[in-house]
Amino acid sequence: MLCVPVLAVLGSWLQWDATTADILREMRQTVLPDYAWTTLRLCLMVAAGVMLVGTASAAAVTLFEFPGRRLAEWTLLLPLAMPAYVVAYAYTDFLQFSGPLQTWLRGTFGLEGRVFPEVRSVAGAAWVFTFSLYPYVYLLARTALSERAAHLMEAARLLGAPLSRRIREVALPLARPAIAAGVALALMETLADFGVSTYFGIQTFTAGIYKAWLSMDNRIAAAQLATVLLAVVALLLHLEHRAQTRMRYASGRGGRGGSAEALPVPLRGARLGLAWAVCGLPVLLGFVLPVVFMLRPLAADWSVLPWDRFVAWSFNSVRLGVITAALAVLLAAFLAFSVRRSPDRVTRGVVQLAGLGYAIPGAVIVVGLLLPVGWLQAAAPQTSVGFFMTATVLGLVWAYLVRFCAVALQSLQSGYSRIPASFDDSARMLGATGAGLLWRVHWPLLRRSTAAAALLVFVDVMKELPATMVLRPFNSDTLAVVAYQLARDERLGEAALPSLALVLVGLIPVVLLSRTLRSAQRH
């Protein structure tokens, strides 16, 4: 069930006709080079941006001691609560030619024409993605550096190495696998994006897939374009797995005495100001300013806000989130328990395959789900599968499960890793087997992991845009879809309300993640 979209996209190459060949040939001669070049430029900019911002902030809070460091440790996670397309709406509303900032500058200083470069550009999209996705690099690099970097940097200091050399030759090599893994995750999110690229008018591969499907009305061409995107994502996923494997060799802890002696380097003067800037600017640009920009139209005129429809949008979003979270947790519990009960190679391989869905872009999932529907309707015109997939929530929940079941699975597998295998042996000796073992032994110990899994899936469903845009039933808009549609129609003041609701929902897992990291540091 979870692999059908990928199999359908790959199977599209078996269905080749003259019309598809003509469309792909025409696209290759006209727009495909632009799609490839724009996507490549955007990915290079985002990779450089998240690497710089994430690594610098992780090094600052891990290797140095300064006033405000404890506050910076968790505030640097706040941009995780901001969907990238919401950040794009906020900056566009404030910085565009008719926005309040440029209008004020022209009126105050008598300037003419555009004061700032165009926000809706590849550089503007790279800016949005950098300050929305740098926490991926920050989290992994911070974990890698906190393991052993401070201890080894203290040893290097005793050997006479200056601070710059200790960072360059000790800390950064230790964090290199974590940085690579974080950059790969950020690039997968960039490739999967639909809201920012279409709102900014950027011709990326994701936008090209939807154009081939919706504008050119050729699902085979869209599926074959999705194959290219899927191959790039698979390469990034492979690089991320390699980096994660290398992190295991670089994460050994020193002894208790050595770790206690390896205190962070205190900062004063200009270095203290630099540390504040490194930790404060990402939070300011990735969270504080977008929230302020969205609050401005809300405070200016409350009467234009669609309060009556907001309740219906929220209900649809919450309903889809609850249904998907419940099904994802049940499915993930079954998969995790299967590995626990029969940890053979085949079972582990199946579960790992089911867990790859989070890396698949929403555009690929949509194409992969609708493609078999078209095949079935062509073979059996009287079938009602198309109705159930597009006129009910069935197709949408299916797409959500393919995309986010991996999130629940990872959380439950993490919970299982903390349950000793001896508990299972003792329960079997007392007669508990099968479902009884899961319900009477595992479930009481997995409640927190299950709650965390359900919460993470719920938040991800609330923010998902591309799959919801295409597969939602009629008259069942969600907060994410409405925010995108209002922003696309330049009704940014009205888009602020659903956008801020998504940010508030996204803050919940960020707060829980911050508490988890603090608890891990104490232990």
Secondary structure, 3 states (H helix, E strand, C coil): CCCHHHHHHHHHHHCCCHHHHHHHHHHHHHCHHHHHHHHHHHHHHHHHHHHHHHHHHHHHHHHEECCCHHHHHHHCCHHHHCCHHHHHHHHHHHHCCCCHHHHHHHHHHCCCCCCCCCCCCHHHHHHHHHHHHHHHHHHHHHHHHHHHHHHHHHHHHHCCCCHHHHHHHHHHHHHHHHHHHHHHHHHHHHHHCCHHHHHHCCCCHHHHHHHHHHHCCCHHHHHHHHHHHHHHHHHHHHHHHHHHHHHHHCCCCCCHHHHHHCCCEECCCHHHHHHHHHHHHHHHHHHHHHHHHHHHHHHHCHHHCCHHHHHHHHHHHHHHHHHHHHHHHHHHHHHHHHHHHCCCHHHHHHHHHHHHHHHCCHHHHHHHHHHHHHHHHHHCCCCCHHHHHHCCCHHHHHHHHHHHHHHHHHHHHHHHCCCCHHHHHHHHHCCCCCHHHHHHHHHHHCHHHHHHHHHHHHHHHHHCCHHHHHHCCCCCCCHHHHHHHHHHCCCHHHHHHHHHHHHHHHHHHHHHHHHHHHHHHHC
